[in-house]
Amino acid sequence: MKSKVHIILWGHFIAGCSNMKKEENSCQNIVIEAYNQCTDQVFSAYRDCYEQEDGLCTDRTQTSNIVEELAQSVSEVCVDEDWGNLSKEGLIGRLQNSCTSEASSLAWRIFGGPQGAVVSESSSEQKECLFSAYDAGVDLIQRRRSETSACIIDQDCDPSNISETTFIDTASQSISSQCDPFEELIAIDKDALLDKANMQVDCMLATIHPDLEGLDCGPSQSEFDVVREEWTQIVVDGDKWNTLCGDGSDYAFYIKWAPEGEPLENLLIGLQGGGVCVFEGDCSSKMENNPELFNAMDDTPFDIAISSADPEISPFANWTKVYLPYCTQDVFAGGGEIEDLGSLSLPRYGAVNARAALQMIRNTLWKQKDEEGGMGYRPDDMNVFLGGWSAGAYGTLYNYHYLLDELQWPKTTAFPDAGLALDNGELLSVRGLGDIKIPIWGTKPHLPSYCFRGECAVGPILYNALAPRLKMVPEQQMLIVTNPKDYTQQGDAYFSDEVHWINTLRQSYCDTKDLNGIHYYLTSNSEESIHVVSIREEYWMGEVAGISMRDWFSGALYEPDLVEDKAEEANFVTDIPGVNPFPCEVAP
């Protein structure tokens, strides 16, 4: 295993050389030196933690002294607007957050989230592979970041001439071939792992070099303008982002930035519904009879109930709103594969499309906030509610970790509406299709490293995997909403019998409601099938167990640690013969 001393000293060496090229103690030099030293030490601290501890490696005391040293070093030299338009406070906060967040992303990707779910269950040989991969990722990040920073300071050096491939190849060779197939440990192979680490370098360089062009992360990659209070369609460059809709057309999404005077960084993100097709027959039928399901160019966002622009109706009225259309019939899980279904070939790009849109929004927001000055863009200051309806609810389940672990937006709450992803226990089921479609759709690399096999398509199984890493901050939780009588959702999960569906739902509620960060709001209409509830004003404003859904969401927004589950026995047992009472206590 790599010497931890080397991890720390490499940053000092490069930073020292860099200082010889520029005026001593300039703000630029001290930022680079302090940031490199901070990240190197945090990488080492996290390595120690996962090597020695079982469980969460999230204790801020592990890194508090390290980031405080960074703050002191920068504070002694830099002043307001030394670093673009940022205040000194904004610069220090950004550096501190990036220092710990980038190390966290790499560690969580490899060791199985902050809870270390993978490393804690690994054999000694597997642990060697995990730590070897971590060391390789750290080495790639340190060397490319440090060499690029040194080049930027040297007026005779052109950063565009630095080959990223060299760093990736060197890192790849340091991971033993005996660790293959690496994707059986953490969902991604070592090439994908190092590609992600390389992308992190771009984000780190954008953090410490505000004017650097040509990166794949940060303000230099902003592709559209901020237009407040007006829905704007953004067509994604498929060649650049590898995005695609089911009919071969470009992917597009919609954004309406917050009104003037309101924070741009408050995001309400909605994933469109639209069912799912998995076989040649149902996909061919949908393509013929409902071609709009395979195109994102003609969708229309809605301003109703949870997404209303009226503050009396929605606590998110003055937030930036994002609408992600659904055009791949893969519940936003497709990883960029084209599925051969016999008479048609169907692009499964749902996860790729959604994540490209989110990265584009991040880059534009980064640019806008930095131009405004002051605190600038801070991932840890983002307030995000990520939700979806029907198929979009499934997509919320399968993509929530991406915002937490990769975009580094810790204050993100998820709200899947009418997509519980329950399993019927039969061959044709959510779990059965997970076993089949995860490899075919290329979904596996897009699932969390701590839950990526077929069973992780099932909602309650995924809740159990996610729960240990939730509530690192109060906002980090899942708000699950649905009406139990829902023929559409029942059919999408391949339940042929309504009684079986509702009884399974009730059992699942009782089994998972007390998990860390998992909460439910179940509406109580037992007389008619209701599919999706948070965009229906009668349910959004109606009450369950004495509280409206609007007020329940408001509570989650303003007092997130006080959220309580809301469910009623209601009239299901009498209205639907065979339905059993909840096997746990609920309101009458």
N, C-alpha and C positions, 0 to 999 in steps of 0.2 A: 504494500500500500504506500501511497505517496507520502513523503514527509510533509507534515503540517507546517514546518518552518519554511520550507520552500514556497508554500502557498502565500505566506505573508511577505517574504523577502522579495519576491519577484516584483510586486507592486512598488516597493520602496526603490528598487534598482532603476526601474524605468522612469519613475517620477523624478528621481535624482538626476538622471541623464537629461530629462526634459527641462529641468530647471536651468541647466547650463546653456540652453538655447535661447532663453528669454530673460527679460529683466527679473532679477531675483525677488521673490515674495509678491509678485503680481497676483491679482485675484484669480486670473486664469490658471496660473501655475499652482496656486494653493488649492484651488478647487479640484484639479486633476489629482494632485498628490493625496489630498485628504480623502477624496472619494475612492481612489484606488486602494488606499490603505484600509479604509472602512470595509469595502466589499471583500477584500482578501481575508480580513479577520472574521467577518460574519460567515463567509463560506467555511472557514475552519471551525467556527463555533458550532455551526449546524452539523458539520461532519461529526464532531465530537458527541453531540447530543444523540444523533441517530445511532452512533456506534455504541453508546453506553446506556441509553435509556430505552425503555419500552413505553410507548404511548406518545403523547403530544410533545412536539418540540416547538412550542409556541410561546414559551415564557420570555417576556420582554426583558427580564433581568439578565438573560444571556447576552443580550446585545446592547443594553442601555448605556453601558460605559463606552462602548465602541462608537455609537452614534453621537454621544455627547462629546467625545474627543473631536469628531469631525466638526461638530457645531462650533466648538471653541476655536479650532484652527481657522475656519472660514471667517468667523466673526471678527477675528483679530486683524484681518487684512481687507475684507470686502466691505463695500458700502452699498446703499441702495442704487440700483440701476447699473452696477458694475457688470452685471450679467444680463444683457438685454434690458428689458423693462422690469425685471423682477426686483422686488424689494429684497433686502438682505435676509429678512425673515422668510420670505418665500423661497429664496435660493437654498437656504439651509434646510428648510423643511422638505423641499424636493429631493435634495441629495440624501438626507437621512432616510426618507421613504424608499427611494430607489435602491439604496444600499441594502436594506433588509429585504425588500420585496423581490428583487431579482434573485437573491440567494434563496429565498423561500420558493420561488417558482421552480428553480432547478431541483432543489431538494425534494419538494413535494411530488414532482414529476417522477422522480426515481424511487423514493423511499415509500411512496404510497400516501400522499397527503400529509398534512401537519401531524396526523395521528400515527404516521409510520406504519400503516396497515400492511404494506408489502414486506418491509424489512423485518418486522416483528414476527412474521410467519415464515420466514425464509430459512433454508438450511444454511450451514456454514459456507458451502460452496456458492450458493446463490448470493449470500451476503457479500462474498468476495467480488462477485460480478457487479453487484449494485454499487459498492464503494469504488470499484474500478471505473465504472461508468460515471459516477459523480466526479471523481478526480479528473477524468478525461474532459468532462464538460467544464469544470472549473478552469482547467489548464487552457482550453480553447478560449474561454471568455477572457481570462487574464491576458493571454499573449496577444490576441487580436486587439482587444481594447487598449492595452498599454502601447503596443506598436503603433496603432493608429493615432493615439493621443500624442505620442512623441513626434510622429510625422507631421501632424497638424501644426505643432509649435515650430518645427523646423521649416523655414521659408523655402528651403531647397528641395523639400519632399512633397510629393503629390499623393494624397491618401487613396486616390482612385487606382493607383498602381499596385496597391497592396492586395495580394491574392487571398480571398477568403477560403478558397479550396485548399490551400496549403495547410491552413490551421485545422480545417475539418479532417483532412486526410491524416495529419499527425495525430490528432485526438483519436480517430477511429482505430489506428494501429495499436494504440495503447490499451484497447479493450480486448481481452482474450477471446479468440474464436470459440473457446470452450463455453462461452456464455451464450452462444447462439442456440436456438432462436430466442433472442433477447425479448421479443414481443410477448413471449409466454410469461414473462415476469411482470412487465409494466405496460403492456398494450402496444407499445411502439418499438420498432427495431432500432438498432444503434444509429443508423443513418438519420432516421427521423429525429431521434433524440438530439443528435449533434446539430441538425438543421435548426431545431428549436433553440438550442443554446446559442447558435450563431445569430438568430434573430434577436435574442436578448441583447447581444452586443450592440446591435443597431439602436435598440431602445436606450441602452446605457450611454452610448455615444451621443445620442440626441439630448440626453439629460445634461451632459457635461460640456457639450459643444453646441451652443444654440444656433449657430449659423452654418453648421455642416450640412452640405447637400449630398444627395445620392444614397441616403439611408432608406431602408425599407420600413422604418418606424419613426414616428414623430412628425413635427410640423412641416418638414420639407415634403412629406407625402400627402399633404392636404390636397384634395381633389375637387372640393366644392366650397361655396361661400355660405356663411351663416345668414339666413333670411328669417327674421323673427316673425312669429304669429302667422305663418303661411305654410301650408303643406307644399313641400317641394319633392318632386320625384328625382331620384338619383339613379342613373343607369350605371351599372358596374362594368368596368373594363374586364371582360372575360379573359382576354389574353394575359393581363397582368395578374388577376386574382384567381384564375382558374375556376371561374363560376360559370354556371350553365343551368338553364331551365329544361324541363322535361321535353319540350317540343324543339329544343335546340336554340331557342332565342336567348337573348341576354337577360341576366338577372337585374332587377331593379328594386329599390326600396324607397320609402317615404319618410320624411322628417319634417317636423314643425318645431322650430326652436322656440324657447320660452319667450314670453313677452318682454319688452324693454323693461329693464330694471329688475328682472327676475333671474336667478342663477341658471346659466346654461347647463351646468353640470348635474342638474336634477333630471334624470331620464326615466320616463315610463316607456318601456319597450314591449310591444305586443307582437306575438307570432300568430299569423293567420291560420285558421283551420282549413279543412277541406278533405278530410278522410284519408284513406290509405289504400293503395292497391299493391298486391303482392304476387299475383299469378298472371299468366298470359291472358286469361279470360277477362278478369275484372279490369286489368289495365287497358286492354284493347277496347273494352266497352266504354270506359271513361274517356279514353283518347278520342273515340268516335263521337260520343254523345255529349261530353263536357270538356271540349278542348281548352276552355279557359282555365281549367285546373292545372294546366301544364305551362302557363305563361304568367309572367309577373308584371307585364307592361300595362295592363288595363285594370288593375285592382284599385279600389277606392278606400282610403282610410275612413274610419268613422269616429265621430265625437259624441259618444253617448255613454251614460252611466259612468263606469270607472274612467273612461277617457274623455268625459265631458269637459268643455271649456268653461263651464259655469262653476265657480268656487262653491256655490251652495250645494252643488250635486257631487262634485269630486274634489278630494283634497289634492289631486294631481292636476287641477285645472290649469295652473300656471307653470307646469313643468314642460321641459322639452319632451316631445312625443315622437316615438319611432314606430313605424309599422313595417314589419318584415313579411312580405307576401310569401306564399307557399306554392311552389310550382314543380315539385319533384315526387310527390306521393310517397315520401319516405320518412314522414314524421320528423323532418329536420335532422335526420340521423345519417344521411348519405355522405360518404367521405370522398366523393369524386370518381365513382366508378360508373360505367355504363353497363347495365344489366341486360343480358341476352334473354329475352322472354319468348323466343321463337319467332312469332310474326312481327315483333317489334323489339327495338333496342331502346331502353329507357335510362336516361341519365339520372343517377342518384347522387345529387350534389347538395342536399339540404343543409347539412352542417357546414359545408364549405361556403355556401351562399350566405348563411346567417353570420358566420364569423368574419367573412370579408366585410360585410356591411358594418359590423361592430368595430372592426379595426379602422375602417374609413372614418367613421364617426369619431373615434378616439383621436385620430390624427388631426382632423379638422378642429375639434374642440381644443386640442393641445395648442395648435397655432393661434386660435382666437383668444384663448385665455392668456397666452404669453404676450400677445400684442396688447392686450388690455393692461398688462403689467400687474404690479402688486404681488399676490401669491402665485399667479400663473396657474398652469395645469398641474393638478395633483391627483393621481389615481385614488389615493386614500380619502379624498374629499368628495368623490363621486357618490351621489345618492341615487340608487338605481332600483327600480322595481321591474323585474323581468317576468313576463307572463305570456300565456298563450291560450288559445281556445281550441278545444277538440284536438286535432292533430298538432296544433301549436302548443297544447298542454304537454303532450308527449315530448315535443321539442324542447320545452322548458326543462323537463326532467333531465334530458340527455345533454343539455348544453349549459346548465346552471354552473357547473364546476369550472367551465371555461372562463367565465367572468371573474370568478373568485381566484383561480389559480394562475391563469395566463394573462388576462387583462389587468389583474391585480386591483380589481374594484371590490374591496372587502365589504363595503356597506351596500351589498346587493341582496335584495329580498326577492324570492321567486313566488309566483302565484299561478300554478297550473290550474286551468278551469276546464272541467269536463274531460279529463284525460288521466284517469287513475292508473291505467296500464295494469289492471288486475289480471290474474292468470286463472283460467278455467280448469286447469289440471289435466287437460286433454292434449292430444298430439297437435291438433290445430289450435294454437293458443299464442298468447303474447310471448311466453317463454319458448315455445317450440319455434316460432318464427325468429326469435332472437338468435337461437342456435344456427338457423339457416342463413338469415339475412345479414347478420353482423359481418361475416366474412365477405359475402357477395357484394354488399353495398360499400365496403371499405370503411365501415363504421368503427371498427375496433380502435384505430389510432386516435379517434376523437372522443372516446370514453375515458373516464378517470382511471388512473393507474391502479386504483384500489377496487374497481368494479367494472370489468370489461367483457365478461363471458356472457353466454346467452341468457342466463338467468337475470342478468342486470338490466334486461329490457323490462322486467317486471317492476312496477312502481314500488311496492313495499320492500322488495329486496334492495332496490337502489336507495330508498329512504334509510334503511339500516346501514348501508355503506357510507352515505353522506353524513348522517347524524353526528358521528364523532368529530367531524371537521367543522361543524357549524358553530355559530354563536361565539366565534373568536372576537366579534364585535356584536353589540345587541341587534343590529339590523340583519344579521346573517341568519335567515331562517326561511322556511318554506310554508306558504299559506295555501292550502289545498282547498279548492272550492268546487262544489258540484251539487246537482240535484240527484238523489239516488235513483229515481224513476227516470231513466234516460235511455230510450231504445237505441238511439244513434251510438252512444258510447258503449252500450251493451253489445251491439253488433260489431263495432270496431274491435272489441276485445274477444270476439268469437264466443260469446255466451249465447246459447240458443234459448235458455230458459230464464225468464225474468226473476223468478224466485231465487234461483241459484246466484244470479248476479247480485241482487240486493243483499242476500245473506252473506255472500263473500265480501261485499263492500262493508257491511256492518262488522264483520269479524276483523277485517283489515284495519278499519278505523280503531277498534279497541286494541289491536295488537301494536299499532304504531303511533297513536296519539301522544304517548308519553315519551317518545324519542326526543333527544336533544334537538331543538330547532324545528320540529315538525308540528304543524297546527292545521286544524280543519275548521271549515265553516260549511255545514251541509244544510241546504234548504230543504223544505218539508212538503213539497207537492207530491202527494201519492195518487192523485187522480189523473194527471196527464203527464206525458213525457216532456221533460224540459231539458234541452241540450244547450249548454253554456248559460251561465247566470250573471256573471259580472258585467256583461254588456246588455242586460235586460233591466230597465229601470225599476220594474215592479219587484224584482228580486234584489237589486242593488239597494233600493230604498226600503225594502221590506225587512221584517225582523225574524230572527231565529233566537230563541232563548233570551228574548228581551233586548237584543241589540241588532241594529241594521248592519248589513254588509258594509255600507259606506262608513259607518262609525267604527266597525271592526277594523277596516283597513286604515282608518285614521289613527286608531290606537296603535296599530303596527308601525305606522309612520312616526308618530310622536312619542310613544311609550312602548318601544318594541319588546322590552322585557316583561311586559304585563299582558301579553296576548294570551287568551284562553280559548280552548276549543269550544265550538258551538255546534251542537247537534240535538235534535229532538226525537223522541219516540214517535210522535205524531200519530197518524192513522194508518201506517203501512201494514201493520199486522192484520187489521180488520179489512182494509181495502184490497189487499193482495194476499189471498189465502196461501199459507205456506211460508210466508215471511216470518222469521223469528224476531223476538225482541233483541235489541242490542245486548251483547254479552258483557257489557260494562255499563256503568251509570251514565245516563244522559238526562237532559231535561224532558219533562212529560211530552 
